[in-house]
């Protein structure tokens, strides 16, 4: 009885699998057509993405050129400011040197005046 049940089950499964296979063949064409249309949509989407990527690359290239131009302008302005600062500092150095001479003269005059006052206070003169 067990062998009969097993054989009967196997026959039923073969029959069912045959029916499923027939259904799969019929539905397989439909599935294949759906897959082909899906692939076409994916291909158009990939093409659109490539176009957008090229546009983005072009924009980035233009932006890079603008940034390079601004960088060059800033470097030129910084160099000009450095030159102006060096000229200004050189002028300040000359003014400080002339002030040193003037300060030494004042110091000598102050020392002479103090000695004169001391000489009169001690009645040396």
Backbone torsions as a table, in degrees:
resi	resn	phi	psi	omega
1	UNK	NA	-38.0	178.9
2	UNK	-66.5	-40.3	-179.8
3	UNK	-65.4	-37.2	178.9
4	UNK	-66.4	-40.8	179.3
5	UNK	-65.4	-39.4	-178.9
6	UNK	-67.2	-44.3	-180.0
7	UNK	-65.1	-40.5	179.7
8	UNK	-64.2	-41.9	177.5
9	UNK	-62.9	-42.3	178.9
10	UNK	-63.4	-40.6	177.9
11	UNK	-65.4	-41.4	177.8
12	UNK	-63.2	-41.9	-180.0
13	UNK	-67.5	-34.7	177.2
14	UNK	-67.0	-42.0	179.0
15	UNK	-65.1	-44.7	179.5
16	UNK	-65.2	-43.4	-179.7
17	UNK	-65.9	-33.9	175.7
18	UNK	-65.0	-42.4	177.5
19	UNK	-63.8	-42.5	179.2
20	UNK	-63.2	-39.7	179.5
21	UNK	-63.2	-42.7	177.0
22	UNK	-61.7	-42.4	179.3
23	UNK	-66.0	-39.2	179.7
24	UNK	-64.7	-38.2	178.9
25	UNK	-65.2	-40.6	178.7
26	UNK	-68.6	-46.1	-179.7
27	UNK	-75.3	-21.4	-179.9
28	UNK	-61.5	-39.4	177.5
29	UNK	-64.2	-41.5	177.9
30	UNK	-65.4	-42.9	179.7
31	UNK	-64.0	-40.2	179.4
32	UNK	-63.8	-41.3	178.2
33	UNK	-64.0	-40.6	177.9
34	UNK	-65.1	-41.4	178.7
35	UNK	-63.9	-41.3	178.7
36	UNK	-63.0	-41.8	178.6
37	UNK	-67.2	-37.5	177.3
38	UNK	-63.9	-40.1	178.8
39	UNK	-63.9	-40.1	178.0
40	UNK	-62.2	-42.0	177.8
41	UNK	-63.8	-41.1	179.2
42	UNK	-64.1	-40.5	178.7
43	UNK	-63.5	-41.6	178.0
44	UNK	-66.2	-37.6	177.8
45	UNK	-64.3	-41.6	179.1
46	UNK	-64.4	-40.1	178.1
47	UNK	-62.6	-43.0	177.9
48	UNK	-62.0	-41.1	179.5
49	UNK	-64.0	-40.1	178.4
50	UNK	-63.1	-41.2	178.9
51	UNK	-63.0	-45.8	179.2
52	UNK	-63.4	-37.1	178.2
53	UNK	-64.5	-41.1	177.3
54	UNK	-63.4	-42.9	178.0
55	UNK	-60.9	-43.0	-180.0
56	UNK	-64.6	-40.3	177.5
57	UNK	-62.4	-41.3	177.6
58	UNK	-62.2	-43.1	178.8
59	UNK	-62.5	-42.9	179.2
60	UNK	-63.8	-38.0	177.6
61	UNK	-63.6	-43.7	178.4
62	UNK	-64.1	-41.0	179.4
63	UNK	-64.1	-39.5	178.3
64	UNK	-62.6	-41.3	178.4
65	UNK	-63.6	-41.4	178.8
66	UNK	-63.9	-43.5	-179.6
67	UNK	-64.0	-40.7	177.9
68	UNK	-62.0	-41.5	177.9
69	UNK	-63.1	-43.5	178.6
70	UNK	-65.1	-37.2	178.5
71	UNK	-62.1	-44.4	178.9
72	UNK	-62.6	-42.0	178.8
73	UNK	-63.0	-43.4	179.7
74	UNK	-64.8	-39.9	178.3
75	UNK	-62.7	-40.7	178.0
76	UNK	-63.5	-43.7	179.8
77	UNK	-65.1	-39.5	178.7
78	UNK	-64.8	-40.9	177.7
79	UNK	-62.8	-40.7	177.6
80	UNK	-62.8	-43.2	179.2
81	UNK	-65.3	-37.1	176.7
82	UNK	-61.0	-45.2	179.7
83	UNK	-62.5	-43.4	178.8
84	UNK	-63.3	-40.5	180.0
85	UNK	-66.0	-41.1	177.6
86	UNK	-62.6	-42.9	178.2
87	UNK	-62.8	-42.4	179.6
88	UNK	-64.5	-41.6	179.4
89	UNK	-68.3	-34.9	177.5
90	UNK	-65.3	-40.1	177.6
91	UNK	-65.0	-38.9	178.7
92	UNK	-66.2	-38.4	178.1
93	UNK	-60.5	-41.6	177.9
94	UNK	-66.3	-39.8	178.8
95	UNK	-65.2	-39.7	178.6
96	UNK	-65.1	-39.7	178.6
97	UNK	-62.7	-42.1	178.7
98	UNK	-69.5	-31.3	178.0
99	UNK	-69.2	-33.6	177.6
100	UNK	-62.4	-44.7	179.0
101	UNK	-62.0	-44.4	-179.6
102	UNK	-64.6	-40.1	179.7
103	UNK	-66.9	-38.5	177.4
104	UNK	-64.5	-38.0	176.7
105	UNK	-63.9	-43.7	177.6
106	UNK	-63.5	-40.6	179.4
107	UNK	-63.3	-42.9	178.4
108	UNK	-65.1	-39.8	178.6
109	UNK	-65.8	-40.8	178.8
110	UNK	-65.1	-42.0	178.7
111	UNK	-64.5	-40.8	178.6
112	UNK	-64.8	-41.9	179.8
113	UNK	-64.9	-41.2	179.7
114	UNK	-64.9	-42.2	177.5
115	UNK	-64.0	-38.6	177.9
116	UNK	-64.1	-43.3	179.3
117	UNK	-65.3	-42.4	178.8
118	UNK	-64.3	-39.3	-179.3
119	UNK	-64.2	-40.6	178.9
120	UNK	-72.0	-36.0	179.5
121	UNK	-67.1	-36.3	178.7
122	UNK	-89.1	2.7	177.9
123	UNK	59.1	42.7	173.6
124	UNK	-83.1	-21.3	179.8
125	UNK	-117.0	NA	NA
